[in-house]
Amino acid sequence: MVPLRLFPVKPRCVQTTEKRGLLCYRNPMQTPLAGLRFSLAGPGKAGSSLARWAMAAGAELVAVAGRRVGEPAWPGGPPRVALEDLETAGQDLLLIAVGDGAVAEVAARLAARPQARVVLHTSGSLDASVLAPLGPGSKIGSLHPLKALPQPLPDPAEGRGVFFAVDGDPKARELAFRLAGAWGGVAAEVPAAARPLYHFAATLAAGGVVTLLAAAAEIAGGIGLPEPVTRGYLELARGALAAATRALDEGQPLAAAITGPVTRDDRETLRKHLAALGSLTTGKLPLAIFLLGEILHQTGRDEPGE
């Protein structure tokens, strides 16, 4: 185990009157996690991002366990240790950021030794109970960032405004809320029973949106339209998401930002859309019919009399 003391927040310096040069100090307002000592199991996209956000907020990283032992956990980061060598007893936090299917196995292997006072995993689909082998010596919980992480995002500004799903023991929840607040995020408890649908909705909001954009690009490519059209669709989507954000900020439902022929009751355009889609070989007609029904539902046009 290689102890590290990293302070990524640059100290502020002032000129002293005693001609001793610069006197440097750390502003506690910049380091809300000062004094927190933690280790990480799983330096992947999520783990390496959250760990560096924590260090930027003043926390002290002690060790990182992961595959390829001895290699840096990230560029300029500490060397990885084997999971069997990770001993976090006496630390404030052990963050487990591995794939959903590996959380239970990792927890069982770590339970062979006393671990940190609080252990949190970052899975969105699993609740705190998957860490049960680590109790009662460690308080267990979860801290799931509702953010797409296609690659590591070390800049702590990436945490601002992110929602974090929390559950677990009171002490674990308390620390999870503290972490989210230090990163400028928003946290709330998402209980075990809600986790499967919470996580499905998350995949719908992220991967689902990109899937629809990819389908739009496939249609455009299939009829010979140039690549800038796809970029145009991306810009269109950005505008739609911005409008949805404004709607929510104004206390309206997200569906208030939906535009298009359905909201205008433009049936002739819809008939042309469906006829053209029927001539494609990519099988997009069933998708269009399903989306048409969902738009009618979300905008309240599927009710009797509409």
Secondary structure by P-SEA (a helix, b strand, c coil): cccccccccbbbbbbbcccccbbbbbccccccccccccccccccaaaaaaaaaaaaabbbbcccccccccccccccccbbbcccccccccccbbbbbcccccaaaaaaaacccccccbbbbcccccccccccccccccbbbbbbcccccccccccccccccbbbbbbccaaaaaaaaaaaaaacbbbbbbcccaaaaaaaaaaaaaaaaaaaaaaaaaaaaaacccaaaaaaaaaaaaaaaaaaaaaaaacccccccccccccccaaaaaaaaaaaaaaccccaaaaaaaaaaaaaaaaccccccc
